[in-house]
Amino acid sequence: MMKEYQTVTNVEGPLVFVEKVDNVGYNEIVEIKLPNGEKRKGQVLDTSKGHAVIQIFGSTTGLDVEKTKVKFLGETMKLGVSEEMLGRAFTGLGEPRDNGAPIVSDKKIDIIGAAINPIAREQPTNFIQTGVSTIDCLNTLVRGQKLPIFSGSGLPHNDLAVQIARQAKVKDQKEGFAVVFAAVGITHEEANFFMKDFERTGALDRSVLFLNLADDPSVERLIAPRMALTTAEYLAFEKGMHVLVIITDMTNYCEALREIAGARKEVPGRRGYPGYTYTDLSTIYERAGVIKGKKGSITQIPILSMPSDDITHPIPDLTGYITEGQIVVGRELYRKGIYAPIDVLPCLSRLMNLGIGPGKTRDDHKGVADQLYSAYARGRDLRSLSAVVGEEALTEIDRKYLKFSDEFEKKFITQGKEEDRTIEQSLDLGWKLMAILPEEELKRVKLEHLEKYGKKHRK
């Protein structure tokens, strides 16, 4: 029989301190019974020498130190999973948010998950088409990759997130494709936006949504991404589906981590975040990949809004160390009225070369991407120079690069929120823009590709 304790000594924020306990495990689930008979759930955060620190899922209001009873349930937090979860929306704790019936689960899985053995990992090699040219052509997403989006407050990363969730597909694959979408610490307005967009476009049918709202307990922010990833692992590795996991906003997750570390009186690290932030983030990001002998895969796109647009802030900085590149949303492009305002120059996809080329995208992909990057970078430099010396002082070839950079932003970066471009359309658009430049300037594309794809766009 599970023992009940009435030895609560202190309550600080979302934490309850209990003494004189025995045989209590880390992460164990706890039931707390208030004096009025109300029951709340919690989780053991720390335990040593007969003391336990419990994190409450909800408010600690009404918790009387002397009369509150605590029961340790002897198991960790588990999520009941089933294919019926597709097309449904849940809270950050895995309870239905869409007024639907509770899920009849096939099995219950620990939300902490099991780390993928590096030996069991397979190298990601399959291209995922998002329909967004700046990602597909220049910073290609590969199945099994973790590719974060670095944004800023007020920038349209939510619009970009739902567009990718709606449009993403694995080319020429017969296996099922699903999207698991976790929103962490969002407003009611944002939650309504996500729900309505998924329902309006029909994307909800192949999606599972976990929505943690800003007025939900902060501890729920730490659980919501793990709920989403547990669902993704079940669909990918037990049901053979290719799963894209989108988590927004990881900054809210880290703020909750800092808040709870402060309540525990832990020694703060950089900017007040706990010293184990890197390790904690890695337990989320590293739950992506392809496993040898398994049909399914998990690809991750975590989204974070950089405080003060600072890419050196601990959250984007640590995220960049763990993940395989980054997509950067630029404020300067946004101010010009460009959507999607992806600033391609600081972007990077470290696995891009594994997922492009003949049989995957197209044989000219690498050359086109390199040439577009090079020409746009030179055009941006000349734009700064012409602001000082005037456009008249530039050479004729410099003016062509300047024109290229303007057209690149207007036609390649700019695309509609409902516009779903194939990789072939994105590459052809790249060739069309390169026609602005003389042939002798196209040093990064092969001559045979220029003859095959580029000539038809030149007058």
N, C-alpha and C positions, 0 to 999 in steps of 0.2 A: 504493500500500500504506500502511496506517495505521502510524504510527510508534509504537514502544514506548519509554517513558522509565523510567529507573531512578534518578531524581533527586529522590526524596522527601526533604524536609529536616526536616519536623516533623509531628507528629500531635497535635491538640488536640481532645479530645472527639470529635464526629462529623466533624471537619474534617481534611483531609490537605493539606499544602502542598507543591507541586512547583515546581521551578525549571528554567530553561533549556528552556522549551517555546516553540513557535512555532505560529502559525495556529490558536489555540484560541479558541472562541467562548463567550460567556455562555450558560448553560443547556445546554451540550453534554453528552451522556451519555458516561460514562467506564467502562472496565472495569479493575478492579484485580486483579492476580494476586498472591496471597500466596506466601511461600516454600514452603508445603506444597502448592501447586498449586491451592488453593481460589480461586474467582473471585467477586468482589463488584462490584455496580454502584454508580455514583456520578454526581454532576452538578456541573458547573462553576458555582460561586457567584460567582467574581470572577477577573478576569484582567487583568494589566497588566505591561508591560516584561519579558516572558519568565517571569513567575510566574503560577501558577494555584492557586486555593483550591477544593478539591473536597469536596463534601458526600457522605458515604457513606450508602447505603441499608442500614443494618444496623450491627452493632458494629464498632469498629475494633480489637477484641482480636486479638492475633496479628499485627498489622501491624508488620513489621520495616522500619525506615527505610532500611536499606542494601540489603535484598534484594527489597523489594516493587517490582513493575513496574506501570506505569500506561499504558493505551492509550486515546487519545481517539478516539471512534467517529465524529465528524463529523456527528452529528445530535442533535436535541433529543428530549425524552421524548415518545413517542407512545403512544396507546391504540388497540388494535384493536377496532373497534365493529361490532355486528351486532344485529338484532332478537332474536337468540337470547339476548341478555343478559337479557331479561325473564324473571323467575322465578328468577334466579340471585343468589348472594352472592359477593362478591369481597373481597380484602384491599385495604388502602389503596393498594397499588401495581398493582391491577387483575388480580391472579392469583386463580384460583378458590379460594374458602374453603369451598365446600360439597361438596368431594370430587367435583364433577362434571367432565366433560371440558373441556379448554380450548376457548375460543370460536374458531370459524372466522370470522375477521373479513371484512367486506365491504371495509373500508378502514381505514387507520391515520390518526388525527388527532392533531395537536399538542395536548397537554393545556393549554397556556397559552391557547389559543383566540384568536379574532379579536374585537376590540372591535366592538360594534354601532355603526354610524354613526348619530349622533343624527337625521340627516335621514331615515334608513331606518326609524326607530322609528315605530310606530303607537300612538296613544293607547289605553291599556287601557280597555275598556268592558264586559267580560263578567263577570258574577258567578260566583264559585266557591263552591259550598255545601260547608261543612265538617261540617255537622250539629251544630255547637256554637253554641248560641243567642247567647252573648256575643260571638262573632266574627261570625256571619252577620247578626245583627240590628243590633248596635251598632258593630262595627268591621269592616265587610264587606271580604272579600278579593276582589280583582279580578284577572282573568286577565292575567298579565304583570307583576304587582306584586311587590315584595320587602317582606315584612312580618315583621319579626323578633319572636320571643318572648323577653322578658326575664324570667328566672327567678332562683332562688337555690338554693344547695346544699341537697339534701334535699327539695326541692319536686317535685311529680309531673309535671315537664315531659316526661319520657320517655313516661309514660302518655298525655299529651296529644298528643305527636308521633305515636305509633302510631295513636291514635284518628283524628286528622286524615288520616293516610296511608291508613287503612282506609276512611274515610267520604267523603273529598273527591270531588266530581264537578262537571262543568260542566253546568249545567242546559240541557236542550233542544238539546244539540249532538250531532251524529252522529259527529264525529271521535273517534279513540281517545284514551283518557286513561291516563297512566302516572305512577307515582311513582318518583323516584330518591331513595334514602335514603342519606345519608352520615353515619356515626357516627365521630367523631374523638376518639381518646384514651379510649375507654370501657373498663370492666372486662369480664372474661370473663362475669360474671354478667349485666351489661347486654346483652352481645352475645347470650347465650342467650335473654334475655327478648325481644329484638327478633326473632330468628330464629323462636322458637316462636310469638310472636303473629302474625307475618306468615303463617306456615304454617297455624296453627290457623284463622285467619279467611278464608283463601283470598286475602288481599291480595297474597301473594307472586307470584301469576300475572301481575299487571300492574306488578310492581315490580322495580327493580334495587337491590341493597344493596351498599354499600361499607363494610366494617367495619374500622376501624383501632383496635387494642387498646392498652391502656395500656402493655403490655410490648413493643410494637413500637417501632422507632426513631422518635425525635421528628421526624426529617425527613419521615417518612411522613405525619405530621399535616398537613404543608404541601401534600402531593400529593393526599391523599384527596378533599378538596372539589373539586379541579380535575379529577380523574378522573370524579367524579359529574357535574360540569357539562359536561364533554366528551361524556359519554353522553347527557345531557339535550339538548344542542344537536343531536346527531345524530338523536335520536328526534323532536325538535320541528321542526327546519328542513329535514331531509331525508326524514323519514317522515311528516310532517304531523300529529304527535300533540300533544295538550296535556299538558305535563309539569309536575308539581309536584315541586320539589326541596326536601327537608327536610335541613338540616345541623345536627347536634348533636354536640359542644358547641363553639361558636366560641371560648369561653374557652380550651379546650385548644389550639386552633389558635394563638391569640395567645401562649400560654405557650411553645409550641415556637418561635414567631418570636423571642421574647425570648431564649430559650436559645441559639439559633443566632447571634443578633446578639451575644450576650455572648462566645461562642466566637470570633467574628471580631474581638473587641475594638473594636466600634463604640461611638460615643458614645451613651449612653442618653438617651431622652427621658422623658416623663411616666411615673412609677412603674417606670422601667427598661425600658419598651417602646421599640423603635427609633423614630426620628423618622419613618420611612416607613410606620408601621403603618396610617395612614389610606389611603395610596395602595395598600398591599398589600390591605387589606380591600375597597377599591373594585374591584380586579381580580376579586374573587369576586362581590360583590353586583351589580355592573353587568352580569353575564352573565345577566340576566333581562330579559324583555320580549317584545313582539310586533313582528314585522318586516313592513313593507308587502309584500304580494304572496305572503307565506308563510302556509300554513294553520295551522301549529303555533304554540305559545307556550311560554315558560318562566316559571313563577311560583315565587318562592323564599320559604321560611320558614326562616331561620336561627334557631337556638335558642342562647342563651348564658346561663350562670349567673353572675349578678353577684357578684363577690367581696364578702362582708360585706353583701349586699343593697344595695350602693351604686350607684344609677342614674347617679351622676356619675363613676364609675370610667371610665378611658379606653376600655375595650372597649365598654360600652353607649353611652358618649358619642359615640365616633366612628361606631359603627354607626348611631345615630340620625340623624347628619348625612347619611349616604349613602342610607339606606333611606326608605321612604314610610310612616312611622308605627311603632307598636310595640304588642304585646300584653304586658301586665304580669301575671305570676303573683304573687298576694299572699300573704304568709306569715300575715297576720292571718286571712284567710278559710280558709287551710289548717288553722290551729289550731282553727277552729270545726268542722272535719270536713267542709268543703264541697269537692266536686269538680265541675267543674274550677275551682280557686280563682283565676279571672281577675278582677283588680281593675279594673273597667271605667273608673273615673274618670281614672287616668293613661294609659289606652289611647287610641290614635288610629290611624285609617286615613285617610291623606291622599287616597286615590283613591276612597274610599267613594262619594261622590256621583256618580262616573262610572259605577258599576256597579249602581245601584239605581233603582227607579221603575217605571212602567208598561212592560210588555214584558220587563223584566229580573228584577225581584223582584215587588213589588206597589206600587200607587199610594200606599198609606198609609205606606210604609216610612220615609221621611225624618221625617215627623211623629211616628211612634211612637218612633223612635230618640231624637229630640230630647227628647220628653216623658219617656221613661224615664230618660235621663241627668239631666235637670233635677230630677225628683222624687226620684231616688235620692241625688243630691248634697245636696238640701235635707234629706232624711231622715238622712243621715250627719252633717250639721252639728248637727241637732237631737239626735241620739244623744249627741254630745259635750256639748251644752248640758244635757241632762237628767241626765247623770252628775254635773253640778255643782249644778243647782238642784232636781233631782227632777222626775219626770214629771208630778206634780200641778200644778206651776207652769206647764205648757205649755197652750196654748189647744187647743180641740177639733180644729181643723184641723191644728195641729202634731202632735197625737197620731195623726192619720190618716196624715200623712207618715212618722211614726216606724214605724207599722204597715206602711206600704208598703215601706220600706227592708228591714224584717225579712222580709216575704213575698217581696220581690224576690230576696233572697239564698237563701231556702229553696226557691223554685220556679223562678226564671228562671236564676240562676247555677248552682244545683245541678242536675246531671243525671248519669245513669249513664255508666260508661265504655263501655258497649255501646249507649248511647242515641243514635240518629241522628235528630235533629229536622229536618224540612223547614223552609224559610224561612217558609212559611205557618203552620206550627205555632208557631214562635217569635213571629211577629207576633201571632197570636191569643192566645198566652199573655201577651204584653205588654198587650193590650186587657183581658184578664181581671184583671190586676193593677191597671191604671188605674181599674177599677171601684171600687176602695177609695176613690179620691179623688172629691170632688164635680165635676160637669161643668164648673162655672165655673173650676176650677183647671186644666183641660186647655187651656191657651192656645196650645200648640204644635202641636196637631193640627187639621186642617181640619174644619169642621162637617159637610161631606158625608161625610167618612171616619168621623166619630163616629156618624153615622146609619147608615152602611153596615156598619161592622164592630164598633163599640163598644156600641151599644144592646142587642144580644142578651146581653151579659155583665152588664148592669145589671138589678137586680131591679125 
